[in-house]
Amino acid sequence: MTEVGVGQRATAAGFALGWQAGPVLGSRAARAVFDGAADVGWRRGGPGVDRLRANLRRVVGPERSESDLDALTRRGLRSYARYFREVFWMPTAAPKVVAGRTRASGESTIAAIRAQGRGVVFALPHSGNWDAAAVAYGARFGGPVTVVAERLRPESLYRRFQSYRESLGMVVVPLTGGQRPLAGLLAATLRAGGTVCLLCERDLSGSGVPVTFFGQTITVPPGPALLAVQTGAALVPAVAGFDGDGWSLDYYPEVVVDRPNASKRLRDRVIQAMQEVVDQFAVGIARAPQDWHMMQPLWQEDLQPVSTGSPR
C-alpha cells in the first residue's frame, strides 16, 4: 500500500472515531482540546498555516502588523478546529437548538423569495460552519437543502460525509461521478422551487471565470450564476460564521442576473453576477476574517499545482 493510501485510510479512521465521540464534543473540555490542537498547529507552522496567514494578509491589508496577523492566524486555526469538532458533534444536536443559536440577518429577503415559490441558489464561501447554516435555514424555511460534495478519497470518507450531511436533512450530490449529470439535477431542483447551496470562492476545475477579490484576481466557478440564468432561481450570497457559542448567517440581497441593460453575452452576465457575489463575500469575510477557512492558494499569482481532497 502506498504512503498516500495509508494516509487516506488513517484520515478516514480518524473521522470515524470522531463521529463515534460526537455526543461528548459539545463540552467545554472538548473545546479546550480542539483549541489546544489548533495552537500546536499554529506554533509548528507548515504549508497550510503559512497559506492561511498569506490569505488573511490579503484580507486585512498591509497595514496590519505582523504580530496582529500572527494572532489572527491563530484564531483562524481555532475557528477551523471548531468547525471539525462541530462536524462530529452536529448529528447529536436538535435542529431547533441549532436554529435557536443562530443569529441570522437578511431573512426577510429569503422569506419574500420563498413566498414567490422561486428556487434559491445560495452562494457561500468556506467560512464558519455551513452545515449549521443549512440546518438553521431548513428549520426556518423548510428543506431539504441540496449540496454538492467534493469526491473525497478514500471513498469511505466521502460516504461518511454524505451520511453525516444527509442526517442533517440535506440532499448530497457528488461533484463528479454521479448517476445523473450534475447541472441537470441542480436545475431540476431549482425549477421545482428547491434550494441549492454552492461553496464557490474556490475554483476546483481550473476553468472558472475571473473576478476581483480583495483587490486582486481569482477565478470562481460560474455555476451559481448559470443556474440562476437558466432556471429563474434567485442567486443569493450568504456568509456563515461563528457567534459566541452559536453561529451567524448573513443573507445578502439577491444578485439580479438579468438586468435590463445587461450584456446579451451570457459569459459577460455570468462574470458580472459572480463579481457581485464575491463582493458580498468580501464584506462578510472582512467582518470576521478568522472564520474564513481558506488554507489553499486562491489568487492567481499564488496558484501552483496542488492536490485537492479537503473535506471542506
N, C-alpha and C positions, 0 to 999 in steps of 0.2 A: 504493500500500500504506500502511496506517495505521501510526502510530508503534508502537502495540501489536503489530501484526503483525510489524514489523521486530524489535522486542524479543524476541518469541517465537521467531522464526527464529534470531536471534543466540544465544539461550539453547540452542536445540536443537543448533546448530552447535558451541557450546562443550562441551556434553555429549558430542557425537560425538568431538571431539578428545580429551576426557578419557579416554574408553574406549579410544581408539587408543593413548594413552600409558600405559595401565594397568600393563603389566609393570614400569615404572620407578618407579611411585608408591609402592612399599613401601620405598624407600630413605630414608636419613636426610636426604639433600639435599631430597627431595620433601617430607618432613615439615617441614623448615625453611621451604620456600617457602609451604606452606599456613598454617603458623603466622604467617609474616610477613604474608600477605594478611589473616588474621584480625585481626592487630594494627593494620593500616592501617584496616580497617573499624571497629575499636573507637575509634581516635583520631578518625576522621571523624564517627562517630556517625550519626544519622539515625533515621527512624521505627522500623525493625526493631531497631536496637540499643537505643533508648530503651524499646521494648516489652519486650525481653528483660530489661533491667535492672529495669523495673517488676514484671514477673512474678517475677523472682528475689527482689525485695524482699518479696513476699508469702510466699515460701517461707522466707526466713531471718528474717523479722520485723523490727520497728522497732529492735531493739537493735543490729543490725549497723551499723557505722559506714559513712559514705558512701565512704571510701577502700577499705574492705574490700569493699563492694558493687561498686565500680568494678573491683577486681581479680577478683572472682568473675565479673563480666560478661565481662571479657577472657578468662578461662579458658573461659567458656561459648562464646564465639565460636570459640576454638581447637578446642574439642570438636566444634562444628558443622562447622568446616572439615575436621576429621579424618574425620567421617562421609562427607563428599563425596569426600575423597581415597580413602577405602576403597571407596566405590561404584565408582570407576574401577578400583581395584586388585583387588577381591574376585574377579572372574571368573578371575583368574590363580592364585588360591590353592587348594590342595587342601583339600577338606572336612575331612580328618583333621587337617590343620595348624590350621585354624580351631577345630575342636573341642578340640584339644590345648592351645590357648592361651586357652581359655575357662574361667574359674573359675565353676562352677555350684553353686548351693545349692538344696536342696529337691528334688533329683532323685528321692528315694525316694517322694515324693508322686506324681510323674508315673509312675514305674515301677509303682506299685500300681494307678493308674487304667488304664494301658495293659494290665496283666495281666488286668483285668476285661473287656477288649475294648470299653471305652467310648470314645466320641469325646471330644475335648478342645477347648474354646473358650478360647484364650489371649487375655486382655485385657491390652493393653500401652499405656503412654504413649509419647510421642515422645522417647525417651531412648536414649543410646548408639547402637549400631549394631544395629538389629533385624534387618537382613539377616544379619549374622554370627550373631545369636541363632538365626535359623531354620536356618542351616547347622549350627550346633552341635547343635541339637535333632534335626535329621534324622540326623546322624551317630550320635547316641546312641540314639534311639528309633525311627528309621525314618521314612520320608516317604511321600508328599510332604506338604508343608505348604501349605494353601490360604490365600492372602492376598487382600485386597480393595484395589484400587488406585484412587485418585482419577483421574478422567479429565483428564489434563493437556492443555494447549494449547501448541504445535500438536500435532496427532495423532502426528506423527513422534516427538515426545519421549515421549509415552505409550507408543508401540510400542517405543522403545528401552529404557525402564524395564521394560516387560513382558518383553522378550527377556533383559534383564540378570537379572531375578529368576528367570525360567524356567531360565536357565543355572546357577543355584544350586540347582535342584531344586524350586522352588516351582511351584504352580499359581496363576496370576494371573487373577482375575476383576475386571472393571471395576465401580466403584461405580454407574455409570449407563451405559445404552446397550448392555448385554449381550444376547446372544441368548436367554438364559433369565432368568426372574425371580431376582434375587439371593438373596432369602430362601429360596426353594425349593431352589436349588442348594446353598447352605451347609447347609441342614437335611439334605439327602440325603447330603452328605459326612459329616456327624456321625453320622447313623444307621448309616452303614457303618463306623463306628469310626475315622473320619479326624480330622485336626487342622486347625483353623481359627484363624488369628491375626488379631486386630482391634485396630487402634490406636483408642483410644476415650475419651481425655480431652478431645477437641475435638469440638464438635457442629457438623458442617458443614451439616446440614439445617436447623438452627434450630428443630427440633421435638423436641428431646431431653427427658429427664426431669431434674428439679432434684436436685442433691446438694450437699453441703458439702465444699469442698476448701480446705485450709489456712484454715479458719475462715469462708469466705465462699462464696456460691452460684455454681455454674456449672451448665450443662446438659450432659448427656452422652448419646450415642446409647444407646437401650435394647437394641439388637441382641444384644450378648453374653448378657445375661440371658434375653431372649426365646428365643434359640436353645437355651439350656440347659434352659429350661422345656419347650419343645416337643419336644426330642429325647432328653432324659435324659443329654446330654453333661455332662462336668464343666466348670465355669466356674472357671478358674484365673488369677488375676492374676500377671503376670510383669513384671519391670523389668530392662531391659538397660542396661549401662553399659560404661565402659572401665576396664581394669585394667592399668596399665603399658603394655607393648607389645601386650597382649592385650585380652580382653573379660571382662565379668562378666554373669551371667544368674541372677537370683534368682527362683525359683518360690515363690509363696506358697501357703498352704493353700487347698484348694478352697472356693469360696463356695457354700454349700448354698442352692439356690433354692426348695426345697420343705420348709421346716421344719415340724414337727408343729403348732406354734401360730401359723403364719404366717397373714396375712390371706387370705381367699378371693379378694379382688380382685387380678386379675393385675397391674394398674398398681402397687399397693402392694408386691407381691412383687418386681417388677422394680426399683422405686426402692430398696428395701432392699438388694437384691443389688448394684446398681450403687454404692450408698453404700459397701458393704463393699469393693468393687473399688477405688474411688478412695481409700479409707482406706489400703489397701496401697500404692497408687501413692505416696501422701504419705510413707509410711515409706521407700520406696526412693529417691524424689527427694530427700528431706531428707538422706540419707546422702551423696549426690554431686550437689548441685544444678547444678553446672557441666555435667553431662551431660544435662540436660533442655533440649531444643531447642525451646522454645516462644517464637516471635517474633511471635505474633499475639495480639490481645486474647482473653481466655479468661473472666474473671469477668464476671458480669452487669453490674456497674456500669462496666466498661471497654468494653463492646461498642459498636462503631459499625459502620455498613455498610462492609465491606471486601471487596476482591476476593480470591478464592482461586486456587489453582493451584500451590502449593509442591510440589516433588517428594516431600516428606515426607508 
